[in-house]
Amino acid sequence: MKNNNLIRFVQSLVILPVMTMSLSIPGIQNLETPQSVLAKQVNIEASGLVAINQAIAPVADVSANSQVTPKEQMLKVEAEAIDSYFDEHDMPLKGTGMTMATIADQNGLDWRLLPAIAVRESTGGKSACTKATHNFFGWGSCKVSFKSDEEAIETVAKNLGGNNPSTAKHYDNKTVKGILHEYNPPSIVPRYAEQVMAIMNTIGDVDMTPTVATTATSNT
């Protein structure tokens, strides 16, 4: 009977440490029980998930920013310059900047040409043609109406860019000054081209460089 009790006592000493303790054996470091290994594995996996989640957000932000192309950035800068000019002079055409910049780009025109003509012809929409709707360019001697401001911009840009077969012989492959001489010849309106080009320079430089905000980082 005493022998049986002794055996059970020894078994309890051997089995319990295996379930709850780490063993240290010379030459083998950190030999751990199944329970301690499982607990550490859970902690490691949890830490890994946190690290993964923390790394995902910056990658998503970079991807979103990379969707904006250099051309889109440039058009935005040009549009803001046009709208800023209209706004500073309290002109009704404020808000058409992006349309003008985009349509000018599509037709190979200087981005400042359309707003400058609109300023010269109607003070940016303040004195648009009275007998024609949405005609702030004086197009067709104020005898042509448009359904919207956008249609007016598209029509005039298409013609000045030489993309209308009916008028291409007048405007195709012309410099800005050449286009303006056709638009309003010096014999009819002296110095018209010079006046429009002066307005263009007031609106902005021909090459607008987008301002990119940068944050300086230090390794110290």
C-alpha positions as CSV (number, residue, x, y, z in Angstrom):
1,M,0.0,0.0,0.0
2,K,2.8,2.4,0.9
3,N,4.6,1.5,-2.4
4,N,1.5,2.4,-4.4
5,N,1.2,5.8,-2.6
6,L,4.8,6.5,-3.3
7,I,4.5,5.7,-7.0
8,R,1.4,8.0,-7.3
9,F,3.3,10.8,-5.5
10,V,6.3,10.5,-7.9
11,Q,4.0,10.4,-10.9
12,S,2.3,13.6,-9.8
13,L,5.7,15.3,-9.5
14,V,6.7,14.2,-13.0
15,I,3.4,14.9,-14.8
16,L,2.4,18.2,-13.4
17,P,5.7,20.1,-14.2
18,V,5.4,18.8,-17.8
19,M,2.0,20.4,-18.1
20,T,2.8,23.7,-16.5
21,M,6.6,24.5,-16.6
22,S,9.4,25.1,-18.9
23,L,12.4,22.8,-18.8
24,S,16.0,24.0,-18.9
25,I,18.5,21.4,-20.2
26,P,22.1,22.2,-20.8
27,G,22.8,22.5,-24.5
28,I,19.1,23.0,-25.3
29,Q,17.7,26.5,-24.6
30,N,14.1,27.3,-23.9
31,L,12.6,23.8,-24.2
32,E,9.0,24.7,-23.5
33,T,5.8,22.8,-22.7
34,P,3.1,22.4,-25.4
35,Q,0.9,24.9,-23.4
36,S,3.5,27.6,-23.2
37,V,4.4,27.1,-26.9
38,L,0.7,27.4,-27.9
39,A,0.3,30.6,-25.8
40,K,3.3,32.2,-27.4
41,Q,2.2,31.2,-30.9
42,V,-1.2,32.9,-30.3
43,N,0.6,36.0,-29.1
44,I,2.9,36.0,-32.1
45,E,0.0,35.6,-34.6
46,A,-1.9,38.4,-32.9
47,S,1.1,40.7,-33.1
48,G,1.5,39.8,-36.7
49,L,-2.1,40.7,-37.5
50,V,-1.6,44.1,-35.8
51,A,1.6,44.7,-37.8
52,I,-0.1,43.8,-41.1
53,N,-3.0,46.1,-40.4
54,Q,-0.7,49.0,-39.5
55,A,1.2,48.4,-42.8
56,I,-1.9,48.3,-45.0
57,A,-3.1,51.9,-44.5
58,P,0.0,53.7,-45.8
59,V,0.1,51.5,-48.9
60,A,-3.6,52.3,-49.6
61,D,-2.9,56.0,-49.3
62,V,0.1,55.9,-51.6
63,S,-2.0,54.0,-54.2
64,A,-4.8,56.5,-54.0
65,N,-2.4,59.4,-54.5
66,S,-0.7,57.7,-57.5
67,Q,-4.0,57.7,-59.4
68,V,-3.6,61.5,-60.0
69,T,-1.5,61.9,-63.2
70,P,0.8,64.8,-63.9
71,K,-1.6,66.1,-66.6
72,E,-4.5,66.1,-64.2
73,Q,-2.3,68.0,-61.7
74,M,-1.4,70.5,-64.4
75,L,-5.0,71.0,-65.5
76,K,-6.0,71.6,-61.9
77,V,-3.4,74.3,-61.5
78,E,-4.4,76.0,-64.7
79,A,-8.1,75.8,-63.8
80,E,-7.5,77.3,-60.4
81,A,-5.5,80.2,-62.1
82,I,-8.3,80.9,-64.5
83,D,-11.0,80.8,-61.8
84,S,-8.9,82.9,-59.5
85,Y,-8.5,85.6,-62.2
86,F,-12.3,85.6,-62.9
87,D,-13.0,85.7,-59.1
88,E,-10.6,88.6,-58.5
89,H,-12.3,90.7,-61.2
90,D,-15.8,89.6,-60.2
91,M,-16.5,88.0,-63.5
92,P,-19.5,85.6,-64.1
93,L,-17.4,83.0,-65.8
94,K,-15.8,81.9,-62.5
95,G,-16.2,78.2,-62.2
96,T,-15.5,77.5,-65.9
97,G,-11.7,77.2,-65.3
98,M,-11.5,73.4,-65.5
99,T,-13.7,73.2,-68.6
100,M,-11.6,75.8,-70.4
101,A,-8.3,74.2,-69.4
102,T,-9.4,70.7,-70.3
103,I,-11.0,71.7,-73.7
104,A,-7.9,73.8,-74.5
105,D,-5.7,70.8,-73.8
106,Q,-7.8,68.6,-76.0
107,N,-7.5,71.0,-78.9
108,G,-3.8,71.9,-78.5
109,L,-4.4,75.4,-77.4
110,D,-2.6,77.6,-74.9
111,W,-4.6,77.2,-71.7
112,R,-4.9,80.9,-71.3
113,L,-6.2,81.7,-74.7
114,L,-10.0,81.0,-74.2
115,P,-10.3,82.9,-70.9
116,A,-8.3,85.8,-72.3
117,I,-10.6,86.1,-75.4
118,A,-13.6,85.9,-73.1
119,V,-12.2,88.8,-71.0
120,R,-11.4,90.9,-74.0
121,E,-14.8,90.3,-75.7
122,S,-17.2,90.4,-72.8
123,T,-15.2,91.2,-69.6
124,G,-15.5,87.6,-68.5
125,G,-19.2,87.3,-69.2
126,K,-20.3,90.6,-67.8
127,S,-21.2,92.0,-71.2
128,A,-21.9,88.8,-73.2
129,C,-23.8,89.1,-76.5
130,T,-27.3,90.3,-75.8
131,K,-28.9,88.8,-78.9
132,A,-27.2,85.4,-78.5
133,T,-27.2,83.1,-75.5
134,H,-24.0,81.9,-73.8
135,N,-21.9,83.8,-76.3
136,F,-19.2,85.5,-74.2
137,F,-16.6,85.1,-77.0
138,G,-18.3,87.4,-79.5
139,W,-18.2,84.3,-81.8
140,G,-19.9,84.9,-85.2
141,S,-20.2,88.6,-84.5
142,C,-22.6,87.8,-81.7
143,K,-25.0,86.1,-84.1
144,V,-24.5,82.6,-82.8
145,S,-26.2,81.2,-79.7
146,F,-25.1,78.2,-77.6
147,K,-27.1,76.0,-75.4
148,S,-24.6,76.3,-72.5
149,D,-21.3,77.8,-71.5
150,E,-19.7,74.4,-72.0
151,E,-20.9,74.2,-75.6
152,A,-19.6,77.7,-76.3
153,I,-16.2,76.8,-75.0
154,E,-16.1,73.5,-76.9
155,T,-17.1,75.2,-80.2
156,V,-14.7,78.0,-80.1
157,A,-11.8,75.8,-79.0
158,K,-12.5,73.3,-81.7
159,N,-12.4,76.1,-84.3
160,L,-9.3,77.8,-82.9
161,G,-7.5,74.5,-82.7
162,G,-8.0,73.8,-86.4
163,N,-10.3,70.9,-85.7
164,N,-13.3,72.1,-87.5
165,P,-12.9,71.2,-91.2
166,S,-15.0,74.3,-92.2
167,T,-12.6,76.8,-90.5
168,A,-9.3,74.8,-90.3
169,K,-7.8,76.8,-93.2
170,H,-7.9,79.8,-91.0
171,Y,-6.6,78.4,-87.7
172,D,-4.8,75.2,-88.2
173,N,-1.0,75.2,-87.4
174,K,-1.1,78.8,-86.3
175,T,0.7,80.5,-83.4
176,V,-1.3,82.2,-80.7
177,K,-0.8,85.5,-82.5
178,G,-1.7,84.0,-85.8
179,I,-4.9,82.6,-84.4
180,L,-5.9,86.0,-82.9
181,H,-5.1,87.8,-86.2
182,E,-7.6,85.5,-87.9
183,Y,-10.1,85.8,-85.0
184,N,-10.1,89.6,-85.3
185,P,-7.8,90.9,-88.0
186,P,-5.7,94.0,-87.3
187,S,-7.5,95.8,-90.1
188,I,-10.7,95.5,-88.1
189,V,-9.5,95.7,-84.5
190,P,-6.0,97.2,-84.3
191,R,-3.7,95.5,-81.6
192,Y,-6.4,93.0,-80.8
193,A,-3.8,90.2,-80.7
194,E,-1.5,92.2,-78.4
195,Q,-4.4,93.0,-76.0
196,V,-5.5,89.4,-75.7
197,M,-1.9,88.2,-75.2
198,A,-1.4,90.8,-72.5
199,I,-4.4,89.4,-70.7
200,M,-3.0,85.9,-71.1
201,N,0.2,86.9,-69.3
202,T,-1.9,88.4,-66.5
203,I,-3.8,85.2,-66.0
204,G,-0.6,83.2,-65.6
205,D,2.6,81.8,-67.2
206,V,2.3,79.5,-70.2
207,D,4.0,76.7,-68.1
208,M,2.4,76.4,-64.7
209,T,4.3,74.1,-62.4
210,P,2.1,72.3,-59.8
211,T,3.2,73.0,-56.2
212,V,3.8,69.7,-54.5
213,A,3.9,69.8,-50.6
214,T,6.8,67.9,-49.2
215,T,7.6,66.9,-45.7
216,A,11.2,66.9,-44.6
217,T,12.3,63.8,-42.7
218,S,15.3,63.4,-40.4
219,N,17.2,60.3,-39.4
220,T,18.4,61.9,-36.2
